[in-house]
Amino acid sequence: MEKLIEDYSQDYALLREAVEGLSEEELRFQPGPDKWSIHQIVIHVTDDEILSTHRLRKVLAEDEPLLLSFDQEAWTD
């Protein structure tokens, strides 16, 4: 379990390292009409992190938490 937590804690640094130095054009390039740009992926990962943290808190704090799904395509728009 501690290994999983350690790996998870490094994700931010790995993501930042992966996009560091990319131009705005590279970040916003979409390889196809239904494909996400790097920028959209980074925003999605950030949004998902916020939402997942909230969902985890609900599960831990509430007796019968209501967990709603979300439309990730709407988030990219």
N, C-alpha and C positions, 0 to 999 in steps of 0.2 A: 504494500500500500504506500509506503514512504517513497518508493521508486516512482510510482505513478504520480504522486504529488510533486516530486522533484521534476519529473519530465514536464508536467503541466505548467509548472512555474517558469519554465524556460521558453515556452511558446511565444511570449511577447517578444523576447529578444530575437528569436529565430525569424519571426515575421518581419520585424523591423529591419533586420539584416538583409532579408530577401528583397525588400523593396528600396532599400537605401541606394541612392544614386540614380534611380530611374527618373527619366524625364516625365513631365506632365503628359506628353503625348504617349509614352509607353504605358503609363499608369491608366490612362483612359481608353486605350485601344481595345476594341471589342473584336475578337476573331471571327465573329459571326453574328447574325441578327438575334439569335437566342443564346448567345454566349456572354458571360459576364466579363467585364474588364477587371484588371487587377484592383483598381480603385473600388469597384463595386464589391469585390470579394473581401477586401480589407474592411470596408464599412459593414458588410454583412457579419464578418467575424466579430467585429466590435459590438454591433447591436446584439448578436446572439450571446455574447459573453454577458452583457448587461441583463438580458432576458433570462438567461440560464441561472445567473446568480440570484435573481428575484425568485425564480421558480424553486430553486433549492431552498431558499429561506422559507418559502411557503410550505414546502414539504416538511421541513424541520419544525416549523412553528405551529402549524394548524393540524387539528385532528383529522379533518377531511378536506384537504386542499383541492380547489378546483383549478386544474391546469388547462388553459385554453391553448389551442394550436395557433400558429400565425402563418400569414401568407408571405413567404420570403420574396416572391416575385414583386409583390406590392412594395416591399421595403426598398428594392433596387430602384423603383421608379421615383 
